[in-house]
Amino acid sequence: MRLIALLAVSFSMLIALPGAGMIPLAGEKESRLAIGIPLPVLEGSYLTGKKARLPEASQGKIALLALGFTYESRHEVEKWSERFAGEFAKTPDFTFYEIPLIGGIGRIARWFIDSGMRRGTPKERHENVITVYGSVDPWKQRVGYDKPDDAYLILIDRQGTIRWLHAGPFDEPAFAQLSDIVRSLGNE
């Protein structure tokens, strides 16, 4: 059973089929994210099963969103999230979300995928993981997706405005830059 779920996740993250509510209108292209603009609505479900809607879910907090588009990207997403949580999770003004975006046939294996993630994630962090099923192409366009196994990071302020963007594997200089911005926002 685990092998089937693993194969479904791996395969689904390679193929993106259209999903309801996430497709731009005909001829419309998604705008690339930029610092200073509001985060577009991103809807999914927490591992608890409750619906999640960003930026509303993080309203009043500074939030790091770590998006991953492939099964392998989870490693970089987890590194960024763990480092961020280690430094900021004890402060109620900050939060983070790991956000796997799953397209293709992964939607069919949703139950298996989510149950596997629930087993692999400490219960106290189930509302720090938001799974998004459907077309991933709009978000790929928004983040400038070009490396499948990278983490795509978005820092939003208390009002949901984008304050920092980064894509890539975890690295200390980029994390130091993120930390400085987070601390500065925390002092505002």
C-alpha positions in Angstrom: 0.0 0.0 0.0 2.8 2.4 0.9 4.5 1.7 -2.4 1.3 2.5 -4.4 1.0 5.8 -2.5 4.7 6.7 -3.1 4.4 5.9 -6.8 1.2 7.9 -7.1 2.8 10.9 -5.4 5.9 10.7 -7.5 4.0 10.3 -10.8 1.4 12.9 -9.9 3.9 15.6 -9.2 5.4 15.2 -12.7 2.1 15.6 -14.5 -0.3 18.5 -14.1 -3.9 18.2 -15.2 -6.4 21.0 -14.9 -8.1 21.4 -11.6 -11.2 23.3 -10.6 -10.8 26.9 -9.4 -7.1 27.2 -10.2 -7.0 27.7 -13.9 -6.6 31.1 -15.4 -9.3 32.2 -17.9 -8.6 31.5 -21.6 -5.7 33.7 -22.8 -5.0 34.9 -19.2 -1.5 34.4 -17.9 -0.8 34.3 -14.2 1.3 37.2 -13.0 4.7 36.6 -11.4 4.8 37.2 -7.7 6.7 40.3 -6.6 7.6 42.0 -3.3 5.0 44.5 -2.2 2.0 42.9 -3.8 -0.7 40.9 -1.9 -0.5 37.1 -2.0 -3.0 35.7 -4.4 -5.5 33.3 -2.7 -4.2 29.8 -2.2 -6.7 27.2 -1.1 -6.1 23.7 0.1 -6.6 21.5 3.2 -4.6 21.1 6.4 -3.5 17.6 7.4 -6.3 17.8 10.0 -8.8 17.9 7.1 -9.9 21.5 7.7 -10.0 23.8 4.7 -7.2 26.3 4.5 -7.2 29.6 2.6 -4.1 31.8 2.5 -3.4 34.6 3.2 -6.5 34.7 5.5 -5.2 31.7 7.6 -2.1 33.7 8.5 -3.9 37.0 9.1 -2.1 39.0 11.8 1.1 36.8 11.6 4.3 36.9 9.6 4.3 33.7 7.6 6.8 31.7 5.6 5.2 29.7 2.8 7.4 26.8 1.5 6.0 25.4 -1.7 7.1 22.2 -3.3 6.0 20.8 -6.7 7.7 17.4 -6.7 8.1 14.5 -4.4 11.8 15.2 -4.1 11.2 18.9 -3.3 9.9 17.9 0.1 13.5 17.6 1.3 14.2 21.3 0.7 10.8 22.4 1.9 11.4 20.5 5.1 14.9 22.0 5.6 13.6 25.6 5.2 10.6 24.9 7.4 12.6 23.2 10.2 15.1 26.0 10.3 12.4 28.7 10.3 10.4 26.8 13.0 13.6 26.4 15.1 14.2 30.1 15.1 10.7 31.6 15.1 8.0 29.0 16.1 8.0 29.9 19.8 6.9 33.4 19.0 3.2 33.7 18.4 3.7 36.5 15.7 5.2 34.0 13.3 4.1 30.9 11.5 5.0 28.8 8.5 3.3 26.4 6.1 4.7 23.6 4.0 2.6 23.5 0.9 2.9 20.5 -1.5 1.1 21.4 -4.8 -0.1 18.1 -6.3 -1.5 17.8 -9.8 -2.2 15.1 -12.2 -3.3 11.7 -11.0 -2.2 12.6 -7.5 -5.8 13.8 -7.0 -7.0 10.2 -7.3 -4.5 9.1 -4.6 -5.3 12.0 -2.3 -6.4 9.8 0.6 -3.2 7.8 0.4 -1.0 10.9 0.0 -2.6 12.8 2.9 -2.6 9.8 5.3 1.1 9.2 4.5 1.9 12.9 5.2 -0.1 12.7 8.5 1.9 9.7 9.6 5.2 11.5 8.7 4.3 14.8 10.4 4.1 15.4 14.1 0.5 16.0 15.1 1.2 19.4 16.5 2.3 20.5 13.0 -0.7 19.2 11.1 -2.0 22.7 10.6 1.4 23.8 9.3 1.0 21.6 6.2 -1.5 22.6 3.5 -2.0 20.2 0.6 -3.2 21.8 -2.7 -4.7 19.5 -5.3 -5.5 20.5 -8.8 -3.7 22.4 -11.6 -0.3 23.5 -10.4 0.6 25.5 -13.5 -0.7 28.9 -12.2 1.5 28.6 -9.2 4.4 27.5 -11.2 4.0 30.6 -13.3 3.7 32.8 -10.2 6.9 31.6 -8.6 9.0 31.4 -11.7 9.3 27.6 -11.5 12.3 26.2 -13.3 13.9 23.6 -11.0 11.6 20.8 -10.0 13.2 19.8 -6.8 13.7 23.3 -5.3 11.7 24.9 -2.5 9.8 28.0 -3.6 9.6 30.4 -0.6 7.3 33.3 0.0 7.3 35.5 3.1 4.2 37.5 3.8 3.6 40.1 6.4 0.6 40.4 8.8 -1.6 41.8 6.1 -0.7 39.1 3.5 1.7 41.3 1.4 4.7 39.6 -0.1 7.9 40.8 1.6 10.5 38.2 0.4 10.8 35.6 -2.3 13.4 32.9 -2.9 13.8 29.7 -4.8 16.3 27.0 -4.2 17.8 24.5 -1.8 18.4 25.6 1.8 21.4 27.8 2.3 22.6 29.8 5.3 23.2 33.2 3.5 19.6 33.2 2.1 18.3 32.1 5.5 20.2 35.0 7.2 18.6 37.4 4.8 15.1 35.9 5.6 15.8 36.1 9.3 16.7 39.8 9.1 13.5 40.6 7.2 11.4 38.5 9.6 12.9 40.3 12.7 12.4 43.7 11.0 8.8 42.9 10.3 8.4 41.6 13.9 9.5 45.0 15.2 7.1 47.0 13.1 
